Amino acid sequence: MRAAKLRIVLECLALRANCVVSSDFLAEALWDGHPPAQPGPQLQVYIANLRRILEPDRPKGGAPQRIASRPGGYSLSVTADELDILQFRELISAGEQAVEAGDLVGGAERLRAAVQLFTGLPFPDLADAELFQPELDQLEEARLDAYQDLADVELALGRHGSLVRELQRLVQEHPYRERLWAALVVALYRCDRQADALAACREARRAFTAGLGIDPGARLRELAALVLRQDASLDAPASEGNPRARQRLDNLPNELTPLVGREAELGEVCSLYRKEGCRLVTVTGPGGTGKTRLALAAAAQLRERMADGVGWVNLAPLTQVEQVPGAIAATLGLADRAGEDPLKVASRFLRTRRLLLVLDNFEHLEEAWPVVLDMLTAAPDLRILATSRRRLGLRAEYEYELAPLALPPIDPPAPLPELREVPALKLLVARGRAVRPHFDIDQDNAGVLIRLCHRLDGLPLAIELAAARLRDRSEEDLFHDLEFNLAELPEAFRDLPDRQRTLTATLAWSYELLGPQERRLFDQLGVFAADPAEVAVGGVCSGVADTNTSIGVLARHSLLRRYRDSMGTSRVSMLHSIREFARNRLAQLADEQALRCRHADFYLRLARTLGPRLWGHGEHKAFRLLTADAAELRSALLWAAGPGGSKDVALQLVGELWHYWELTGDVTEQYRIAVELVEETEGVPAAVLAPALSGAATLCWTVGRNDQATRFHSRAYDAFREAGNSKGVAWTVMCLAVQEAQRSEMATAERLAMDALSAPGATLRTQVAALVLLSRIAFYSGDHPRALELSRECAALARPMGDRWLLGIALTNFAESLQHTGDFGAAETLLTEAIAGVVELGAQGNLVGYLESLAGVHVENQRIEPAIRLLSAADAYRADHGLPLVTDERRRVESIIEAARNGAGPVRFGLAWAAGRSLTLTQAADEVLRGRSRRDGSLPVDGHADPVTYAVDDLPDTAPW
């Protein structure tokens, strides 16, 4: 009995460790509410005995360290590692902080350690005392909360298999814990036990209705529907333990033909990355050995080891070292809108990723080696695979020299089964069958095919080009043709390496087999940057009687490939080495400059046709068409703006395409070119100069050069007036008003916006843009009724224009005003419509801002976790793209994040933030639209603006001038 009393005193002190426990409370606990008349002396005896037990070596008369006397009671002094309840609380706090910071693995370890401290009933001597029930209930609640958090974290880490049995036990012991049931359903589903997952949903429902008389919550009800339709949201994460899981990058080109005869080389290249410290491999060798093809196959095999995927960067179209960082950034999906160095943007993006980056065709940009070094230094988990005709010359580099394909023995010849496995012959037979389905090596043709492979030096490209001729040539005739041509051509190319001479000769031989018309067309195809439409080939190339027929001949000679793109446009594509050969031929033409001028004129006409359609109902198709020819438009601009080009053409391209570039968000290069063009414009007609100045000003504003934008808009204003373009004058006044507002000159901004609104030449777009600005001025000045009225009018006017870009801005402003009135449902509807418009158009422009605004509405609607996911995806996008928020917007977004954190708690916040980190902006938008569709059954529409229907012929003029 005495020992039991000692345990009660100790447990009371431990339950409230490091706090003063009153003597009255201890007496109440010891004698179960019926203490003796003088409990003090007996209590002192118990305390003294405990002190001797806890501090057996304390000197007589020394002050006790463990149980100290305090005014009115006693206090037990312990550290966290000495007492389980303190350690439990510390582990819970550490686990929550780790999850909130994105360290899911660390968080799971701490939460698991916390729940494992409970090996039995805590404080068993106090379990039946009513006095302690609230505190013990609170402790049990904390234990179960920890289990629920742990289950959610381990599900996020993909550890569903090890959770099922534990969760089944917990839901039987605690049947009214919805989060435990939900975790069990997800774990069962991810273990391919869909029937058991549905059974768990039914069992949970029975438990709640029978035991509590209520239905389970929305999450459990939703899970049953998600399981039935096998919704992708229930799928396990792609990888375990990644604290900041990312959407995997995978832009490898499709393999049009299987890799033949390179199995050993493929294995060797992949095995190099298993060496300790190997992060850069360069596949070297002469042109035509198949470096690109091998790199493609190696990247496809290695991508499973790369947590963040593989990025393929084609350097062949580039002409300057300075373009390399931009090409890499573009491959990574980093459109630099802030004018920041693309190398810095890419390095920041790669810093936390395990990713393979393939840099194909590096040989003509060898001086770009510092780019590779900078990325390797900045990103410790980055792996790079380069292809080049020679090594890059870096200390970290592993060179893999790719030899031609192994050749068959000539004398004595090997048996046929062995010959069929020799790489060079294997490739020749495989490609020959593409043009002669029953082609094979046999006793009759073995000798000539062996000699043919030797004549081609085992070069894969040469073999493929030669095999294409088997369509209309016998093996013997092909060998004789090849023997004659290749015997002469090496003498003409003595400055090239031996094997490259053979490839060049093979290309030249194929070229010589063409007729005059086809040669002429082939030479001129070198003017194109990528895959031109066949109509463009016909419009640019000259001196060819029948372009279509000549393209067909070139295709039969395997010098190009015809295909239809996603919009059904017929296009032609060349291998890089063949395109280089065509460019060399182009450089020998006397009319090269005239051809480049026709190329620029053709794409200027395309820009003139499609540019105005970006402002209205035709914008979706116009945007896709311009994107399909973006490489050619860029090439035309670079030529026109360069030495020997045409400044007038370049200025017109800027004037027509600036809004397209604005929609894409990728404006850094165009901004620099446009500024250089409009700085010196003496003698340029005002009608040409004004749109270019306005476009250059908008590009300056996009990259944050507001003073420069104002200067160019002021010049544009004068040029539009000189040209008699009243529409352009009104648009420019509106643009100047925006810039004044950004400088917080609100009075001037409002005056200019009113001027633009009432200007005689103001188009509907200019008027809507001016109204948008006036609504923002009213909102920030505190006149919220006027802001609401104006923003409603903006949405009503913008909707029939068919311009998703402008409508999205109008809807966002309208939504913010509605949110201020407390109409959160309507605000969500408007923002979802704005997001849907961006997704439909395919231009990400303002999407990140729309998602942040929607997150704010979600927080107001208590949809906390979806809000956190959107905020996290937006934050990752801004960090990776170098797009910081301006001060006011940063405060607004930070306040939304803080409200979401407070509403979710650390674990839920950390899990949702980590989940959002894995989303691209497009995926986040798709998640929004799918969720809204599930709730409403249809895509949202704005119920606040009266719909207006226009016939096509009655569409308003929505272009700015």
Secondary structure, 3 states (H helix, E strand, C coil): CHHHHHHHHHHHHHHCCCCEEEHHHHHHHHCCCCCCCCHHHHHHHHHHHHHHHHCCCCCCCCCCCCEEEECCEEEECCCHHHCHHHHHHHHHHHHHHHHHCCCHHHHHHHHHHHHCCCCCCCCHHHCCCHHHHHHHHHHHHHHHHHHHHHHHHHHHCCCHHHCHHHHHHHHHHCCCCHHHHHHHHHHHHHCCCHHHHHHHHHHHHHHHHHHCCCCCCHHHHHHHHHHHCCCHHHCCCCCCCCCCCCCCEECCCCCCCCCCCCHHHHHHHHHHCCCCCCCEEEEECCCCCCHHHHHHHHHHHHHHHCCCEEEEEECCCCCCHHHHHHHHHHHCCCCCCCCCCHHHHHHHHHCCCCEEEEEECCHHHHHHHHHHHHHHHHCCCEEEEEEECCCCCCCCEEEEECCCCCCCCCCCCCCHHHHCCCHHHHHHHHHHHHHCCCCCCCCCCHHHHHHHHHHCCCCHHHHHHHHHHHHCCCHHHHHHHHHHHHHHHHHHCCCCCHHHHHHHHHHHHHHHCCCHHHHHHHHHHCCCCCCCEHHHHHHHCCCCCCHHHHHHHHHHCCCCEEEECCCCCEEEECCHHHHHHHHHHHHCCCCHHHHHHHHHHHHHHHHHHHHHHHHCCCHHHHHHHHHHCHHHHHHHHHHHHCCCCCHHHHHHHHHHHHHHHHHHCCCHHHHHHHHHHHHCCCCCCHHHHHHHHHHHHHHHHHCCCHHHHHHHHHHHHHHHHHHCCHHHHHHHHHHHHHHHHHCCCHHHHHHHHHHHHHCCCCCHHHHHHHHHHHHHHHHHCCCHHHHHHHHHHHHHHHHHHCCHHHHHHHHHHHHHHHHHHCCHHHHHHHHHHHHHHHHHHCCCCCHHHHHHHHHHHHHHCCCHHHHHHHHHHHHHHHHHHCCCCCHHHHHHHHHHHHHHHHHHCHHHHHHHHHHHHCCCHHHHHHHHHHHHHHHHCCCCCCCCCCCCCCCHHHCCCCCCC
